[in-house]
């Protein structure tokens, strides 16, 4: 007979329960390559870069202006003046 045949169902369940308890005792620590704060900062920087690139494409390519003018404050001051009726 094989070893498995000698073990009763009750003993098998007890062994499985002990193995499951051993697995629960083992705690895995995940080491992150980039900390969470760095990930958040990277996402903010990428978002700002994408917004700036979108402004430049919209103002320079789709509109008739220079792409660098889309990042100047004077452009938005002019838009606000038109909006406010000045």
ZAVEX-984350 format. One record per residue (C-alpha): chain; x, y negated, z; residue in three letters. Coordinates in steps of 0.1 Angstrom, whole numbers, plus 5000, padded with zeros to 4 digits. Example, Ala and Ser with C-alpha at 12.3 -4.5 7.8 and 13.67 -1.06 7.14 Angstrom:
2
R  c    px    py    pz    r
R  A  5123  5045  5078  ALA
R  A  5137  5011  5071  SER
***
This chain:
86
R  c    px    py    pz    r
R  A  5000  5000  5000  UNK
R  A  5010  4965  4994  UNK
R  A  5015  4938  5021  UNK
R  A  4983  4921  5010  UNK
R  A  4963  4952  5015  UNK
R  A  4974  4956  5051  UNK
R  A  4962  4921  5061  UNK
R  A  4925  4919  5071  UNK
R  A  4902  4890  5060  UNK
R  A  4903  4875  5095  UNK
R  A  4941  4875  5095  UNK
R  A  4942  4860  5060  UNK
R  A  4919  4832  5070  UNK
R  A  4940  4825  5101  UNK
R  A  4972  4824  5080  UNK
R  A  4956  4800  5055  UNK
R  A  4944  4778  5083  UNK
R  A  4979  4776  5098  UNK
R  A  4994  4768  5064  UNK
R  A  4969  4740  5059  UNK
R  A  4977  4726  5094  UNK
R  A  5014  4726  5085  UNK
R  A  5007  4707  5053  UNK
R  A  4987  4681  5073  UNK
R  A  5016  4676  5097  UNK
R  A  5039  4667  5069  UNK
R  A  5038  4630  5063  UNK
R  A  5050  4616  5030  UNK
R  A  5064  4582  5029  UNK
R  A  5062  4565  4995  UNK
R  A  5091  4542  4988  UNK
R  A  5081  4515  4963  UNK
R  A  5105  4503  4938  UNK
R  A  5090  4468  4938  UNK
R  A  5073  4455  4970  UNK
R  A  5037  4444  4968  UNK
R  A  5045  4407  4972  UNK
R  A  5068  4409  4942  UNK
R  A  5041  4426  4922  UNK
R  A  5016  4399  4930  UNK
R  A  5042  4372  4922  UNK
R  A  5050  4389  4889  UNK
R  A  5013  4390  4880  UNK
R  A  5008  4353  4888  UNK
R  A  5039  4344  4867  UNK
R  A  5027  4365  4838  UNK
R  A  4992  4350  4840  UNK
R  A  5006  4315  4839  UNK
R  A  5029  4324  4810  UNK
R  A  5000  4339  4790  UNK
R  A  4978  4308  4798  UNK
R  A  5006  4284  4786  UNK
R  A  5012  4305  4755  UNK
R  A  4974  4304  4748  UNK
R  A  4973  4267  4752  UNK
R  A  5002  4262  4728  UNK
R  A  4987  4285  4702  UNK
R  A  4953  4269  4704  UNK
R  A  4967  4233  4703  UNK
R  A  4995  4238  4679  UNK
R  A  4984  4265  4655  UNK
R  A  4946  4262  4655  UNK
R  A  4946  4225  4661  UNK
R  A  4967  4199  4643  UNK
R  A  4991  4190  4672  UNK
R  A  5025  4200  4682  UNK
R  A  5026  4231  4704  UNK
R  A  5049  4214  4730  UNK
R  A  5023  4186  4734  UNK
R  A  4999  4211  4749  UNK
R  A  5020  4213  4780  UNK
R  A  5023  4175  4785  UNK
R  A  5002  4158  4811  UNK
R  A  4995  4128  4788  UNK
R  A  4975  4151  4765  UNK
R  A  4951  4161  4793  UNK
R  A  4950  4125  4806  UNK
R  A  4938  4114  4771  UNK
R  A  4911  4142  4771  UNK
R  A  4899  4131  4806  UNK
R  A  4898  4094  4794  UNK
R  A  4876  4104  4765  UNK
R  A  4854  4125  4787  UNK
R  A  4850  4096  4812  UNK
R  A  4843  4071  4785  UNK
R  A  4874  4050  4789  UNK
***
